[in-house]
Amino acid sequence: MAYSSEQLAIFDSIIARYPRKRSAIMPLLHFVQSISGYVTSEGIEAIAAKLELSTAEVTAVSTFYTQYKPGPVGEYHVGICTNTLCAVMGGDAIYEAITEHLGISNDETTSDGKVSLERIECNAACDYAPVVMVNWEFYDNQTIQSVKDLVDGARAGNPPAPTRGPNSLRTWKENSAVLAGLTDGLASEGPSAGAASLLGLNLSKEGK
């Protein structure tokens, strides 16, 4: 695909944030995903040209980090944590139930293109295990039923709001734009750190 003049201007605005152009590789990859839904060969070529790098250098970054997808994912990309604590707290059971419920497995997408599934090594939110992320927004203290309701709502175009974060769940492409550094104006919406995350800090303030 050919990028529009407006999109190319955003490429340039992202690059301008950094003293070294190559530092813009990661946000540019997110921006490409916000347009196409995944990292396309055209996107890699455009980034390489803008940064005066080889396509191999850009590809090396895009294939190293699992947030960058080599092919299309669902409008709502569901990551179920099955690392140790989440697994013990029910993550494995949730993953098995949701694969059966949706009829898809790891790195697969429902036939309607609405939901894709990923088995996540860690969602970095152990204090709320078991944790599921959708488009990198947190859904804490999940159960099999709550995740079934979540994916069913997503397929119907009406997913529940994240536990922490904005008041409504944004699509994969919309959140990819945010990860590229394009503000959606929702940074102040909803709770961020919850009581479990702040417990140690609060105890230290109390001198305990």
N, CA and C atoms as a LAMMPS dump frame, in Angstrom:
ITEM: TIMESTEP
0
ITEM: NUMBER OF ATOMS
624
ITEM: BOX BOUNDS ff ff ff
-5.0000000000000000e+02 5.0000000000000000e+02
-5.0000000000000000e+02 5.0000000000000000e+02
-5.0000000000000000e+02 5.0000000000000000e+02
ITEM: ATOMS id mol type element x y z
1 1 1 N 0.84 -1.186 0
2 1 2 C 0 0 0
3 1 3 C 0.881 1.243 0
4 2 1 N 0.386 2.298 -0.59
5 2 2 C 1.091 3.573 -0.572
6 2 3 C 0.555 4.399 0.59
7 3 1 N 1.444 4.962 1.366
8 3 2 C 1.019 5.784 2.493
9 3 3 C 0.638 7.176 2.001
10 4 1 N -0.383 7.744 2.623
11 4 2 C -0.848 9.07 2.244
12 4 3 C 0.131 10.13 2.734
13 5 1 N -0.018 11.326 2.202
14 5 2 C 0.857 12.424 2.63
15 5 3 C 0.659 12.714 4.116
16 6 1 N -0.572 12.57 4.604
17 6 2 C -0.844 12.783 6.025
18 6 3 C -0.143 11.723 6.874
19 7 1 N -0.204 10.476 6.444
20 7 2 C 0.463 9.405 7.187
21 7 3 C 1.979 9.587 7.173
22 8 1 N 2.528 9.978 6.046
23 8 2 C 3.97 10.206 5.961
24 8 3 C 4.392 11.373 6.85
25 9 1 N 3.513 12.354 6.985
26 9 2 C 3.806 13.474 7.881
27 9 3 C 3.858 13.002 9.329
28 10 1 N 2.998 12.038 9.679
29 10 2 C 3.036 11.48 11.03
30 10 3 C 4.316 10.678 11.233
31 11 1 N 4.741 9.923 10.215
32 11 2 C 6.053 9.267 10.276
33 11 3 C 7.107 10.3 10.685
34 12 1 N 7.13 11.42 9.989
35 12 2 C 8.152 12.444 10.235
36 12 3 C 8.018 13.041 11.629
37 13 1 N 6.779 13.233 12.104
38 13 2 C 6.586 13.82 13.431
39 13 3 C 7.06 12.877 14.528
40 14 1 N 6.884 11.585 14.32
41 14 2 C 7.377 10.599 15.29
42 14 3 C 8.903 10.603 15.306
43 15 1 N 9.506 10.605 14.128
44 15 2 C 10.969 10.599 14.023
45 15 3 C 11.566 11.836 14.688
46 16 1 N 10.88 12.969 14.549
47 16 2 C 11.402 14.235 15.067
48 16 3 C 11.513 14.264 16.588
49 17 1 N 10.888 13.327 17.271
50 17 2 C 10.958 13.292 18.736
51 17 3 C 12.317 12.819 19.247
52 18 1 N 13.106 12.203 18.394
53 18 2 C 14.313 11.508 18.848
54 18 3 C 15.578 12.159 18.294
55 19 1 N 16.625 12.259 19.133
56 19 2 C 17.89 12.834 18.646
57 19 3 C 18.583 11.943 17.609
58 20 1 N 18.336 10.624 17.699
59 20 2 C 18.841 9.686 16.692
60 20 3 C 17.638 9.062 16.002
61 21 1 N 17.594 9.167 14.688
62 21 2 C 16.414 8.729 13.948
63 21 3 C 16.065 7.266 14.186
64 22 1 N 17.085 6.415 14.303
65 22 2 C 16.813 4.987 14.426
66 22 3 C 16.05 4.654 15.708
67 23 1 N 16.074 5.555 16.686
68 23 2 C 15.336 5.327 17.93
69 23 3 C 13.83 5.309 17.711
70 24 1 N 13.384 5.753 16.534
71 24 2 C 11.956 5.803 16.241
72 24 3 C 11.423 4.488 15.678
73 25 1 N 12.259 3.459 15.561
74 25 2 C 11.812 2.203 14.95
75 25 3 C 10.558 1.662 15.638
76 26 1 N 10.58 1.566 16.958
77 26 2 C 9.48 0.908 17.665
78 26 3 C 8.165 1.67 17.55
79 27 1 N 8.13 2.984 17.828
80 27 2 C 6.853 3.686 17.633
81 27 3 C 6.388 3.673 16.185
82 28 1 N 7.305 3.693 15.237
83 28 2 C 6.895 3.625 13.828
84 28 3 C 6.272 2.271 13.503
85 29 1 N 6.778 1.214 14.096
86 29 2 C 6.177 -0.105 13.886
87 29 3 C 4.756 -0.133 14.444
88 30 1 N 4.56 0.483 15.596
89 30 2 C 3.2 0.571 16.139
90 30 3 C 2.308 1.395 15.213
91 31 1 N 2.856 2.462 14.654
92 31 2 C 2.053 3.291 13.759
93 31 3 C 1.649 2.506 12.509
94 32 1 N 2.573 1.722 11.97
95 32 2 C 2.24 0.87 10.823
96 32 3 C 1.106 -0.082 11.192
97 33 1 N 1.176 -0.649 12.405
98 33 2 C 0.105 -1.549 12.852
99 33 3 C -1.222 -0.814 13.007
100 34 1 N -1.169 0.454 13.362
101 34 2 C -2.408 1.222 13.529
102 34 3 C -3.095 1.454 12.186
103 35 1 N -2.345 1.35 11.109
104 35 2 C -2.909 1.545 9.774
105 35 3 C -3.368 0.214 9.178
106 36 1 N -2.495 -0.787 9.227
107 36 2 C -2.762 -2.058 8.551
108 36 3 C -3.252 -3.156 9.481
109 37 1 N -3.039 -2.981 10.773
110 37 2 C -3.411 -4.006 11.731
111 37 3 C -2.278 -4.958 12.056
112 38 1 N -1.211 -4.889 11.292
113 38 2 C -0.019 -5.711 11.526
114 38 3 C 1.147 -5.06 10.798
115 39 1 N 2.346 -5.613 10.988
116 39 2 C 3.531 -5.043 10.358
117 39 3 C 3.665 -5.621 8.945
118 40 1 N 3.384 -4.798 7.97
119 40 2 C 3.444 -5.231 6.576
120 40 3 C 4.848 -5.037 6.011
121 41 1 N 5.13 -5.715 4.906
122 41 2 C 6.423 -5.526 4.241
123 41 3 C 6.551 -4.091 3.741
124 42 1 N 5.424 -3.508 3.302
125 42 2 C 5.453 -2.113 2.852
126 42 3 C 5.795 -1.178 4.01
127 43 1 N 5.272 -1.501 5.194
128 43 2 C 5.572 -0.698 6.368
129 43 3 C 7.037 -0.769 6.736
130 44 1 N 7.59 -1.958 6.687
131 44 2 C 9.01 -2.128 6.984
132 44 3 C 9.854 -1.337 5.994
133 45 1 N 9.493 -1.405 4.728
134 45 2 C 10.24 -0.67 3.702
135 45 3 C 10.142 0.839 3.92
136 46 1 N 8.959 1.321 4.286
137 46 2 C 8.784 2.753 4.514
138 46 3 C 9.602 3.22 5.718
139 47 1 N 9.579 2.43 6.795
140 47 2 C 10.358 2.779 7.983
141 47 3 C 11.849 2.784 7.658
142 48 1 N 12.293 1.763 6.952
143 48 2 C 13.712 1.687 6.595
144 48 3 C 14.139 2.893 5.771
145 49 1 N 13.298 3.28 4.819
146 49 2 C 13.632 4.426 3.969
147 49 3 C 13.688 5.714 4.788
148 50 1 N 12.71 5.897 5.674
149 50 2 C 12.658 7.105 6.488
150 50 3 C 13.857 7.2 7.439
151 51 1 N 14.29 6.07 7.961
152 51 2 C 15.353 6.062 8.968
153 51 3 C 16.728 5.804 8.37
154 52 1 N 16.756 5.592 7.053
155 52 2 C 18.011 5.302 6.355
156 52 3 C 18.685 4.054 6.94
157 53 1 N 17.866 3.012 7.092
158 53 2 C 18.328 1.725 7.594
159 53 3 C 18.015 0.663 6.548
160 54 1 N 18.577 -0.51 6.726
161 54 2 C 18.206 -1.629 5.867
162 54 3 C 16.89 -2.221 6.357
163 55 1 N 16.168 -2.855 5.455
164 55 2 C 14.932 -3.514 5.875
165 55 3 C 15.233 -4.63 6.869
166 56 1 N 16.422 -5.229 6.778
167 56 2 C 16.797 -6.287 7.725
168 56 3 C 16.88 -5.752 9.145
169 57 1 N 17.371 -4.522 9.313
170 57 2 C 17.467 -3.938 10.649
171 57 3 C 16.079 -3.689 11.242
172 58 1 N 15.167 -3.213 10.426
173 58 2 C 13.807 -2.961 10.909
174 58 3 C 13.098 -4.282 11.198
175 59 1 N 13.277 -5.243 10.318
176 59 2 C 12.662 -6.564 10.51
177 59 3 C 13.172 -7.226 11.78
178 60 1 N 14.451 -7.03 12.088
179 60 2 C 15.029 -7.631 13.298
180 60 3 C 14.291 -7.152 14.544
181 61 1 N 13.906 -5.887 14.571
182 61 2 C 13.164 -5.357 15.717
183 61 3 C 11.732 -5.882 15.71
184 62 1 N 11.101 -5.86 14.549
185 62 2 C 9.69 -6.265 14.48
186 62 3 C 9.485 -7.731 14.817
187 63 1 N 10.48 -8.56 14.562
188 63 2 C 10.346 -9.991 14.848
189 63 3 C 10.839 -10.363 16.248
190 64 1 N 11.506 -9.434 16.926
191 64 2 C 12.009 -9.704 18.271
192 64 3 C 10.91 -9.512 19.31
193 65 1 N 10.09 -8.485 19.142
194 65 2 C 9.064 -8.148 20.124
195 65 3 C 7.715 -8.713 19.704
196 66 1 N 7.063 -9.409 20.633
197 66 2 C 5.814 -10.087 20.289
198 66 3 C 4.631 -9.13 20.145
199 67 1 N 4.782 -7.885 20.549
200 67 2 C 3.693 -6.918 20.331
201 67 3 C 3.518 -6.604 18.849
202 68 1 N 4.552 -6.839 18.061
203 68 2 C 4.452 -6.585 16.623
204 68 3 C 4.037 -7.866 15.926
205 69 1 N 2.97 -7.791 15.151
206 69 2 C 2.388 -8.986 14.551
207 69 3 C 2.728 -9.078 13.061
208 70 1 N 3.161 -10.255 12.599
209 70 2 C 3.522 -10.427 11.192
210 70 3 C 2.329 -10.649 10.272
211 71 1 N 1.15 -10.843 10.853
212 71 2 C -0.063 -11.053 10.076
213 71 3 C -1.256 -10.484 10.814
214 72 1 N -2.415 -10.417 10.177
215 72 2 C -3.592 -9.814 10.796
216 72 3 C -4.001 -10.498 12.093
217 73 1 N -4.454 -9.704 13.044
218 73 2 C -5.049 -10.215 14.283
219 73 3 C -6.469 -9.67 14.358
220 74 1 N -7.197 -10.064 15.386
221 74 2 C -8.57 -9.628 15.521
222 74 3 C -8.69 -8.157 15.888
223 75 1 N -9.873 -7.644 15.702
224 75 2 C -10.153 -6.276 16.136
225 75 3 C -9.922 -6.15 17.636
226 76 1 N -10.141 -7.257 18.335
227 76 2 C -9.862 -7.336 19.771
228 76 3 C -8.918 -8.509 19.999
229 77 1 N -7.678 -8.193 20.349
230 77 2 C -6.65 -9.219 20.514
231 77 3 C -6.537 -9.566 22
232 78 1 N -6.882 -10.796 22.336
233 78 2 C -7.002 -11.232 23.726
234 78 3 C -5.758 -12.014 24.135
235 79 1 N -5.071 -11.513 25.152
236 79 2 C -3.892 -12.193 25.676
237 79 3 C -4.181 -12.751 27.057
238 80 1 N -4.129 -14.055 27.172
239 80 2 C -4.41 -14.715 28.454
240 80 3 C -3.095 -15.137 29.095
241 81 1 N -2.822 -14.615 30.274
242 81 2 C -1.573 -14.943 30.951
243 81 3 C -1.639 -16.346 31.546
244 82 1 N -0.621 -17.148 31.23
245 82 2 C -0.532 -18.497 31.792
246 82 3 C 0.82 -18.703 32.479
247 83 1 N 1.456 -17.596 32.866
248 83 2 C 2.688 -17.704 33.652
249 83 3 C 2.325 -18.184 35.057
250 84 1 N 3.333 -18.463 35.858
251 84 2 C 3.162 -19.238 37.09
252 84 3 C 2.002 -18.787 37.967
253 85 1 N 1.996 -17.524 38.403
254 85 2 C 0.975 -17.104 39.35
255 85 3 C -0.412 -17.1 38.707
256 86 1 N -0.513 -16.544 37.499
257 86 2 C -1.817 -16.54 36.825
258 86 3 C -2.295 -17.967 36.568
259 87 1 N -1.364 -18.848 36.2
260 87 2 C -1.745 -20.238 35.955
261 87 3 C -2.325 -20.877 37.209
262 88 1 N -1.639 -20.684 38.339
263 88 2 C -2.103 -21.241 39.607
264 88 3 C -3.469 -20.678 40.004
265 89 1 N -3.676 -19.409 39.687
266 89 2 C -4.92 -18.733 40.064
267 89 3 C -6.055 -18.962 39.064
268 90 1 N -5.777 -19.689 37.988
269 90 2 C -6.843 -20.021 37.051
270 90 3 C -6.58 -19.681 35.602
271 91 1 N -5.401 -19.134 35.306
272 91 2 C -5.095 -18.74 33.936
273 91 3 C -5.117 -19.892 32.946
274 92 1 N -4.564 -21.033 33.336
275 92 2 C -4.572 -22.2 32.448
276 92 3 C -6 -22.651 32.161
277 93 1 N -6.816 -22.679 33.184
278 93 2 C -8.212 -23.09 33.006
279 93 3 C -8.962 -22.104 32.12
280 94 1 N -8.683 -20.818 32.286
281 94 2 C -9.315 -19.804 31.443
282 94 3 C -8.904 -19.998 29.994
283 95 1 N -7.608 -20.203 29.774
284 95 2 C -7.128 -20.378 28.395
285 95 3 C -7.794 -21.58 27.725
286 96 1 N -7.829 -22.686 28.411
287 96 2 C -8.435 -23.892 27.836
288 96 3 C -9.92 -23.673 27.549
289 97 1 N -10.621 -23.023 28.466
290 97 2 C -12.055 -22.792 28.285
291 97 3 C -12.33 -21.844 27.115
292 98 1 N -11.491 -20.83 26.961
293 98 2 C -11.729 -19.835 25.909
294 98 3 C -11.357 -20.393 24.539
295 99 1 N -10.327 -21.208 24.459
296 99 2 C -10.018 -21.831 23.16
297 99 3 C -11.183 -22.708 22.712
298 100 1 N -11.773 -23.42 23.651
299 100 2 C -12.934 -24.254 23.312
300 100 3 C -14.138 -23.379 22.97
301 101 1 N -14.342 -22.321 23.724
302 101 2 C -15.489 -21.435 23.528
303 101 3 C -15.441 -20.747 22.158
304 102 1 N -14.249 -20.316 21.759
305 102 2 C -14.098 -19.594 20.5
306 102 3 C -13.804 -20.509 19.314
307 103 1 N -13.319 -21.703 19.61
308 103 2 C -12.94 -22.616 18.541
309 103 3 C -11.649 -22.231 17.854
310 104 1 N -10.789 -21.5 18.561
311 104 2 C -9.484 -21.125 18.027
312 104 3 C -8.418 -21.412 19.075
313 105 1 N -7.155 -21.406 18.641
314 105 2 C -6.046 -21.647 19.545
315 105 3 C -5.102 -20.448 19.512
316 106 1 N -3.919 -20.64 20.075
317 106 2 C -2.925 -19.576 20.15
318 106 3 C -2.604 -19.025 18.766
319 107 1 N -2.562 -17.693 18.663
320 107 2 C -2.244 -16.992 17.407
321 107 3 C -3.253 -17.265 16.301
322 108 1 N -4.484 -17.521 16.663
323 108 2 C -5.542 -17.704 15.677
324 108 3 C -6.645 -16.663 15.907
325 109 1 N -7.453 -16.453 14.862
326 109 2 C -8.497 -15.425 14.877
327 109 3 C -9.834 -16.045 14.514
328 110 1 N -10.9 -15.574 15.148
329 110 2 C -12.232 -16.073 14.824
330 110 3 C -12.578 -15.736 13.374
331 111 1 N -13.47 -16.512 12.796
332 111 2 C -13.796 -16.37 11.374
333 111 3 C -14.378 -15.005 11.036
334 112 1 N -14.986 -14.336 12.028
335 112 2 C -15.541 -13.007 11.778
336 112 3 C -14.494 -11.901 11.898
337 113 1 N -13.255 -12.281 12.253
338 113 2 C -12.177 -11.306 12.365
339 113 3 C -12.237 -10.437 13.606
340 114 1 N -13.146 -10.75 14.524
341 114 2 C -13.334 -9.892 15.686
342 114 3 C -12.335 -10.151 16.81
343 115 1 N -12.045 -11.423 17.077
344 115 2 C -11.234 -11.777 18.243
345 115 3 C -10.098 -12.697 17.841
346 116 1 N -8.911 -12.376 18.31
347 116 2 C -7.773 -13.283 18.184
348 116 3 C -7.27 -13.602 19.582
349 117 1 N -6.502 -14.67 19.678
350 117 2 C -6.115 -15.198 20.984
351 117 3 C -4.61 -15.408 21.04
352 118 1 N -4.029 -15.05 22.17
353 118 2 C -2.597 -15.263 22.375
354 118 3 C -2.354 -15.748 23.799
355 119 1 N -1.539 -16.769 23.898
356 119 2 C -1.138 -17.258 25.217
357 119 3 C 0.07 -16.43 25.657
358 120 1 N -0.13 -15.606 26.681
359 120 2 C 0.882 -14.64 27.104
360 120 3 C 1.731 -15.225 28.228
361 121 1 N 3.028 -14.983 28.134
362 121 2 C 3.931 -15.456 29.175
363 121 3 C 3.756 -14.658 30.461
364 122 1 N 3.545 -13.35 30.344
365 122 2 C 3.308 -12.541 31.539
366 122 3 C 2.683 -11.225 31.128
367 123 1 N 1.632 -10.83 31.827
368 123 2 C 0.994 -9.536 31.581
369 123 3 C 1.475 -8.46 32.55
370 124 1 N 2.458 -8.793 33.394
371 124 2 C 3.067 -7.826 34.325
372 124 3 C 2.031 -7.206 35.265
373 125 1 N 1.129 -8.049 35.747
374 125 2 C 0.106 -7.563 36.689
375 125 3 C -0.222 -8.669 37.68
376 126 1 N 0.805 -9.265 38.247
377 126 2 C 0.637 -10.454 39.087
378 126 3 C -0.242 -10.197 40.312
379 127 1 N -0.302 -8.921 40.753
380 127 2 C -1.108 -8.625 41.933
381 127 3 C -2.601 -8.737 41.652
382 128 1 N -2.969 -8.924 40.385
383 128 2 C -4.376 -9.081 40.034
384 128 3 C -4.645 -10.397 39.31
385 129 1 N -3.811 -11.379 39.556
386 129 2 C -3.948 -12.667 38.865
387 129 3 C -5.28 -13.343 39.199
388 130 1 N -5.859 -14.031 38.183
389 130 2 C -5.403 -14.167 36.799
390 130 3 C -5.816 -12.958 35.951
391 131 1 N -4.893 -12.547 35.087
392 131 2 C -5.07 -11.327 34.309
393 131 3 C -5.175 -11.644 32.82
394 132 1 N -6.088 -10.955 32.161
395 132 2 C -6.231 -11.016 30.708
396 132 3 C -6.041 -9.603 30.176
397 133 1 N -5.396 -9.473 29.041
398 133 2 C -5.297 -8.163 28.397
399 133 3 C -5.976 -8.234 27.037
400 134 1 N -6.696 -7.177 26.689
401 134 2 C -7.296 -7.061 25.361
402 134 3 C -6.797 -5.757 24.759
403 135 1 N -6.106 -5.881 23.642
404 135 2 C -5.48 -4.704 23.011
405 135 3 C -4.611 -3.945 24.005
406 136 1 N -3.981 -4.704 24.916
407 136 2 C -3.041 -4.23 25.932
408 136 3 C -3.714 -3.436 27.042
409 137 1 N -5.03 -3.602 27.204
410 137 2 C -5.733 -3.032 28.353
411 137 3 C -6.022 -4.142 29.355
412 138 1 N -5.95 -3.804 30.649
413 138 2 C -6.044 -4.802 31.709
414 138 3 C -7.475 -5.216 32.04
415 139 1 N -7.636 -6.516 32.212
416 139 2 C -8.837 -7.103 32.802
417 139 3 C -8.351 -7.992 33.942
418 140 1 N -8.584 -7.516 35.175
419 140 2 C -7.993 -8.13 36.364
420 140 3 C -8.938 -9.13 37.023
421 141 1 N -8.329 -10.034 37.821
422 141 2 C -9.093 -10.975 38.643
423 141 3 C -10.177 -11.691 37.837
424 142 1 N -9.757 -12.274 36.731
425 142 2 C -10.718 -12.857 35.802
426 142 3 C -11.131 -14.283 36.184
427 143 1 N -12.274 -14.676 35.658
428 143 2 C -12.782 -16.042 35.798
429 143 3 C -13.108 -16.563 34.404
430 144 1 N -13.381 -17.836 34.299
431 144 2 C -13.773 -18.394 33.003
432 144 3 C -14.999 -17.662 32.468
433 145 1 N -15.988 -17.455 33.317
434 145 2 C -17.225 -16.815 32.845
435 145 3 C -16.997 -15.362 32.457
436 146 1 N -16.2 -14.634 33.225
437 146 2 C -15.993 -13.219 32.902
438 146 3 C -15.259 -13.064 31.568
439 147 1 N -14.352 -13.991 31.264
440 147 2 C -13.637 -13.9 29.989
441 147 3 C -14.537 -14.342 28.835
442 148 1 N -15.402 -15.311 29.079
443 148 2 C -16.394 -15.659 28.053
444 148 3 C -17.274 -14.452 27.748
445 149 1 N -17.715 -13.757 28.787
446 149 2 C -18.535 -12.561 28.591
447 149 3 C -17.74 -11.489 27.845
448 150 1 N -16.458 -11.386 28.164
449 150 2 C -15.596 -10.398 27.517
450 150 3 C -15.479 -10.658 26.018
451 151 1 N -15.14 -11.888 25.636
452 151 2 C -14.952 -12.176 24.209
453 151 3 C -16.281 -12.15 23.46
454 152 1 N -17.359 -12.568 24.117
455 152 2 C -18.676 -12.497 23.47
456 152 3 C -19.072 -11.04 23.238
457 153 1 N -18.8 -10.181 24.219
458 153 2 C -19.082 -8.761 24.054
459 153 3 C -18.248 -8.148 22.944
460 154 1 N -16.983 -8.561 22.864
461 154 2 C -16.105 -8.054 21.809
462 154 3 C -16.623 -8.45 20.432
463 155 1 N -17.067 -9.692 20.301
464 155 2 C -17.58 -10.16 18.998
465 155 3 C -18.868 -9.442 18.627
466 156 1 N -19.619 -9.004 19.632
467 156 2 C -20.86 -8.277 19.379
468 156 3 C -20.615 -6.78 19.214
469 157 1 N -19.354 -6.354 19.354
470 157 2 C -19.026 -4.941 19.218
471 157 3 C -19.3 -4.121 20.457
472 158 1 N -19.469 -4.806 21.605
473 158 2 C -19.781 -4.108 22.847
474 158 3 C -19.013 -4.726 24.014
475 159 1 N -17.667 -4.68 23.965
476 159 2 C -16.89 -5.296 25.041
477 159 3 C -16.995 -4.5 26.331
478 160 1 N -16.908 -5.159 27.484
479 160 2 C -16.907 -4.426 28.752
480 160 3 C -15.667 -3.541 28.851
481 161 1 N -15.757 -2.519 29.683
482 161 2 C -14.631 -1.604 29.874
483 161 3 C -13.491 -2.315 30.602
484 162 1 N -12.257 -1.912 30.342
485 162 2 C -11.129 -2.486 31.085
486 162 3 C -11.265 -2.242 32.584
487 163 1 N -10.629 -3.1 33.359
488 163 2 C -10.633 -2.926 34.81
489 163 3 C -9.907 -1.656 35.207
490 164 1 N -8.796 -1.404 34.54
491 164 2 C -8.022 -0.178 34.737
492 164 3 C -7.789 0.427 33.365
493 165 1 N -7.844 1.753 33.288
494 165 2 C -7.647 2.399 32
495 165 3 C -8.884 3.139 31.547
496 166 1 N -9.029 3.33 30.229
497 166 2 C -10.146 4.149 29.712
498 166 3 C -11.505 3.521 30.01
499 167 1 N -12.529 4.325 29.864
500 167 2 C -13.886 3.892 30.187
501 167 3 C -14.505 2.985 29.136
502 168 1 N -13.842 2.844 28.002
503 168 2 C -14.297 1.917 26.969
504 168 3 C -13.083 1.313 26.292
505 169 1 N -13.255 0.113 25.778
506 169 2 C -12.142 -0.589 25.152
507 169 3 C -11.977 -0.143 23.71
508 170 1 N -10.783 0.304 23.377
509 170 2 C -10.46 0.723 22.022
510 170 3 C -10.046 -0.481 21.184
511 171 1 N -10.117 -0.333 19.866
512 171 2 C -9.759 -1.433 18.98
513 171 3 C -8.247 -1.61 18.918
514 172 1 N -7.846 -2.72 18.313
515 172 2 C -6.417 -3.021 18.147
516 172 3 C -5.712 -1.884 17.403
517 173 1 N -6.284 -1.422 16.314
518 173 2 C -5.643 -0.36 15.535
519 173 3 C -5.589 0.946 16.328
520 174 1 N -6.669 1.259 17.021
521 174 2 C -6.698 2.499 17.801
522 174 3 C -5.646 2.483 18.897
523 175 1 N -5.495 1.363 19.595
524 175 2 C -4.491 1.3 20.652
525 175 3 C -3.078 1.222 20.094
526 176 1 N -2.926 0.699 18.883
527 176 2 C -1.61 0.714 18.244
528 176 3 C -1.166 2.148 17.983
529 177 1 N -2.102 3.009 17.622
530 177 2 C -1.778 4.42 17.418
531 177 3 C -1.328 5.069 18.72
532 178 1 N -1.977 4.7 19.828
533 178 2 C -1.578 5.224 21.134
534 178 3 C -0.158 4.775 21.481
535 179 1 N 0.15 3.511 21.204
536 179 2 C 1.494 3.001 21.477
537 179 3 C 2.541 3.661 20.585
538 180 1 N 2.097 4.18 19.461
539 180 2 C 3.003 4.929 18.585
540 180 3 C 3.256 6.334 19.115
541 181 1 N 2.478 6.727 20.13
542 181 2 C 2.654 8.039 20.733
543 181 3 C 1.644 9.063 20.301
544 182 1 N 0.59 8.614 19.605
545 182 2 C -0.47 9.534 19.179
546 182 3 C -1.554 9.532 20.249
547 183 1 N -1.784 10.654 20.874
548 183 2 C -2.711 10.704 21.998
549 183 3 C -4.154 10.509 21.552
550 184 1 N -4.907 9.78 22.366
551 184 2 C -6.344 9.622 22.114
552 184 3 C -7.17 10.44 23.107
553 185 1 N -6.481 11.176 23.968
554 185 2 C -7.175 12.029 24.927
555 185 3 C -7.79 11.292 26.091
556 186 1 N -7.454 10.006 26.255
557 186 2 C -8.119 9.199 27.28
558 186 3 C -7.192 8.846 28.447
559 187 1 N -6.02 9.459 28.509
560 187 2 C -5.034 9.08 29.524
561 187 3 C -5.535 9.265 30.949
562 188 1 N -6.439 10.204 31.152
563 188 2 C -6.915 10.479 32.511
564 188 3 C -8.2 9.735 32.847
565 189 1 N -8.704 8.933 31.918
566 189 2 C -9.942 8.201 32.182
567 189 3 C -9.693 6.962 33.039
568 190 1 N -10.622 6.669 33.905
569 190 2 C -10.62 5.415 34.643
570 190 3 C -9.471 5.294 35.626
571 191 1 N -9.487 4.244 36.45
572 191 2 C -8.406 4.017 37.419
573 191 3 C -7.146 3.509 36.733
574 192 1 N -6.009 3.746 37.354
575 192 2 C -4.744 3.217 36.847
576 192 3 C -4.212 2.19 37.836
577 193 1 N -3.382 2.604 38.756
578 193 2 C -2.911 1.675 39.78
579 193 3 C -4.009 1.457 40.815
580 194 1 N -4.273 0.194 41.141
581 194 2 C -5.288 -0.136 42.128
582 194 3 C -4.711 -0.368 43.505
583 195 1 N -5.552 -0.731 44.443
584 195 2 C -5.147 -0.89 45.847
585 195 3 C -4.059 -1.949 46.008
586 196 1 N -4.178 -3.054 45.266
587 196 2 C -3.178 -4.121 45.402
588 196 3 C -1.805 -3.648 44.96
589 197 1 N -1.748 -2.838 43.893
590 197 2 C -0.467 -2.336 43.392
591 197 3 C 0.146 -1.31 44.331
592 198 1 N -0.692 -0.566 45.032
593 198 2 C -0.212 0.531 45.88
594 198 3 C -0.02 0.128 47.34
595 199 1 N -0.299 -1.133 47.674
596 199 2 C -0.237 -1.555 49.072
597 199 3 C 1.135 -1.322 49.676
598 200 1 N 2.184 -1.76 49.005
599 200 2 C 3.546 -1.597 49.54
600 200 3 C 3.902 -0.131 49.717
601 201 1 N 3.553 0.694 48.743
602 201 2 C 3.831 2.124 48.834
603 201 3 C 3.115 2.744 50.032
604 202 1 N 1.849 2.393 50.185
605 202 2 C 1.078 2.964 51.277
606 202 3 C 1.595 2.507 52.649
607 203 1 N 2.023 1.253 52.728
608 203 2 C 2.595 0.765 53.998
609 203 3 C 3.901 1.496 54.327
610 204 1 N 4.7 1.766 53.287
611 204 2 C 5.955 2.47 53.525
612 204 3 C 5.696 3.893 54.009
613 205 1 N 4.648 4.516 53.484
614 205 2 C 4.301 5.871 53.924
615 205 3 C 3.83 5.882 55.387
616 206 1 N 3.243 4.752 55.784
617 206 2 C 2.772 4.642 57.173
618 206 3 C 3.893 4.201 58.115
619 207 1 N 5.086 3.961 57.543
620 207 2 C 6.22 3.571 58.356
621 207 3 C 6.214 2.15 58.79
622 208 1 N 5.512 1.285 58.06
623 208 2 C 5.417 -0.121 58.442
624 208 3 C 6.386 -0.961 57.634
